[in-house]
Amino acid sequence: MSYNFNGKVVIITGSSSGIGQAAAILFAKSGASVTLHGRSEDGIKKTTDLILEAGIPKERIHSVRGAVTVPEVQKALIDETAKKFGRIDILINNAGGMKDDEKNPRSMVSLDYCLDVNLKAPIALTELAIPHLEKTKGNIVNVSSVASIKPHPIAPFYGIAKAGLDHFARNYAAILAPTGIRINNLNPGATDTAIFTRSGIPPENVEKVKQMFTDLIPMHRWGTAEEMAEFLAFIASDKAAYMTGQMVNVDGGICIHSPSMKFD
């Protein structure tokens, strides 16, 4: 599907890799000016290079480096984008994750991290962006997860935070609809990104873990970052102009996974 984002300005947090990177490339190819974000300087440069290789002029690219949880970084994302491009049309709250160096997934340190990154940061950025989005009748897309729906015992606080992100979207959709701002969530299932290497899983175990998930997916494969980017673009586009407060599951069917019953 093709999209026309000519003249639009998009902020994508966590766009130094994975889904965010694929989305940044797609939005730029579709005519948008993009603000990239990430903690990795190398990752931001890689995304920038990929966009430039696609023939996009560097004047349509801006970047902000730093942790999405830091108020100064949040403010820079909004203020610098508005200053450089003169407007903001779309905010994609993509940055998220778990605390990779915390051995106890139920520690309060892990809880704080998951809430700060996956819930509080998107809320803070949304509040900062609202005055700009009111002017453009823009919209917000949060990248949530099917972990918000299905129990995730290995990392419960991640799923709990994403469930909060879903209800944030529902509540803010009702609050913002009168202003002309839409807000929706994309809830990916297993997506083939660098999540496992970032989580510190030994390389020899990565394939075993991936196969464990694959066995639970009815379509028996992982999604790609590019597939998720396509859905982000659709949700953010005028093609979805009548949709707000919705959670769009793109998961290969894992949420409807039901083990077959065996009879003797």
N, C-alpha and C positions, 0 to 999 in steps of 0.2 A: 504494500500500500504506500502511496506517495503522500507527503504532507507539505503544506506550504506555510512555513514560519517566517517568510520574508518580513523584515522589519521588526520581528519579535526579539525579545531579550530573555534569556533563560539562565537561571542560576542552578547549578547541579552540584550538590555537596557530595563528597566522596567520589569525585570523577577522575581520580588518578589511577583507577584500575577497575576491572570487573564491569558490573552493570552500569555504573556511573560513567565510566570511560566510553562504553559502547553507546550510551545515550548521548553523551556530548558530541561524539562524531556524527550520529544520526541527525541531531538537531541542527548542527552546523551545516551538514550537507543539505538540509531542508530549508536553509536560508536564515536561520537564527544567529544572532550574536550570543556567545556563551561565556559565562564566568565559570571557570574550573576551580575546583577546591580539592585539597587533600593534605595529608601530613608529609607525604613523600615528595621531595623536590624532583627526584628522578621520575616518579610516577606522573607528576604534572607535566614535566617536559615530554614524556612519552606520549601522553594524550595530545599535547599541543602539536608535536611532530606529526602524529597521525592525522590531525585535522588539517595541518598545512599541506601534507602530502596529498590530501583530497582536493587541493586547489582552493582552499578557503583563505582569504587574506588575513594576515595577522591582526589587522585592525578590528576584526570581529571576535577576537579572543582576549579574555582577561583572566587572571588567576589570583587566587588568595590561598596562601599556605598557612596551615596551623590546625590545631585540634578544634573540631566543631563545637566542643563544649565550652570553649573559652569565649566570654562575652565580647572581648575586643575583636576576635576573629569573626564572630557573628555580625557585629556592627560593620566590620570592614567588607564583608560579603555584600551587604545591602548598600552601604553608602558608596563604596567604590564602583559598584555596578551601575548605580543610578547616575553617578558623576560621569563615568566613561561613556555610557550608552544613552543616557537621558531618560531612561524608563526601565521598568521591570514588568514583564508579562507573565512569567512562569517561574515558580519556585519548586524545585524537585529536591525534597529532603531524602536523599539516598544514603548518606553516611550512617553507618550502624555497625553493630557487632557485639562481641563479648570480650571480657578481659582475658587476654590470652595467657598471661603469666600468673593467673590465680588458680592454684591447685584445687581449692574447694569451691565448687560451683554454687554452693549455697551460703557462702560467706557474705557478710554485709558489705564488704568491699566490692564483691561481684555485683550485688544488688545495686549499689550506688552507681557503679560504672554503667550497668545496663540501662538504668533509668535515665542517667545523665545523657548518654549518647543516643539512645533509641527513642526517647520520649521528650525529655526536657529541652534538648537542643532544637528539635523540629518545632516545638511550641514557641520557643524564644525567637527563632528565625521567622516563623509565620507572623508573630506579632510585629516584628520589625518591618516585615514586607507589606503588611496590610495597607498602609497609607499609599504605597506605590501601586499595588494591585487594584485598589479602588479606582485609581485614575485610568487604568488600562482595561478594567473589567477582566483581570487576569485570573489565573488559577494556580492551585497548589496540588502537587502529587507527592504523597509520601510512599516510600518503599518499605512496606511492612514485611510480613512473612506468613506462611501457612502455620508456622509455629505459634501464631496467635490463636489458632483454632484447635490444633491437635496438641495434646500434652507432649512436652519435650523434656523428659526426666534428666537427660544429660546436662541440659543448660536451662533450668526452669525459669530463671529470671529474664533470660532473653525473650522467651515466649510471653511471659507476663508483661514485659515492657512493650512488646509488639501488640499485645491485646489492648494495652492502654493507648497505643498509637491509633489503633482502629477506632476506638471510642472517641478519641480526640477528633478524628476526621468526621465522625457522625455529628458530634456536638458543634464543631466549628462550621460544618456545612449548614446547619440550621441558623447559626449566628450570622454567617457571612452571606447567605443567599440574598437577603435584601439589598446588599451592596453590589451585587453582580459578580461576586467572587465564588468560584467553585473550588471544592476540595475533595479529592478522592485518594484511595490507596491502591497500590499494586501489591499483591501478596504472592511473591514467587515461592515456588517449591524448590527442590534441589536444583541449583544452578551451578554450572561448571565454571567456577572462578578460582581465585587463589585462597579461598577461605581456609582450606586445610593446612596449607603451608604457613599461613599467618597464625593459625591456631597452635602451631608447634608440633603437629603430628609428624612422627618420623616418616620419611619418604616411603619406606618399605611397608608402612601400614596404611598409606593413603588409599591405595587401590582396594584394599580390603574394606575400608570404611565406605568408600564410594560404592562398592558392590553391595554392601549391606543396605544402603539406601535404594540402590537401583532395584533390588529385589522387592521393595515395597511399592514401587511406582508402576501402576498398570500399564503405562506406555513404555515401561522398561528402558528408559533412558533419562539422562539429565537434560535440563534445559540449557540454553546458551545465553550468554549476556546479551547477544544481539537480538534474540527473541524477546527478552524482557524489555529491551530498549524500544522495540516496536510497539509494545503495549503502553509504555510510558508516553511515547509520542502520540498514540491514539487518544489516550485519556486526556492529554494536555491540549489536544487539537480541537478545532471547531466541530469536528465530526462527533465529538462527545459533549456537545454544548448543553444537552438536556440532562446530563448526569452529574449528580453531586451527592456526597455522603456515602459513596459505595466502595466496597472492597472487591477488587477483581482478582480472583485466584487464578494463577497461571502455574500449574503444578504437575502436569502430566497425569493427573487423576489421583495423586497420593491422598487427598482428603476423602476420596470415596473408596480407598483401598479397604477391601474386606477379605480376609483369608478364606480360601475355599474350605468348605466343610467336607471331611472325608468320612465315607461310610464303608463299613466292612461288607 
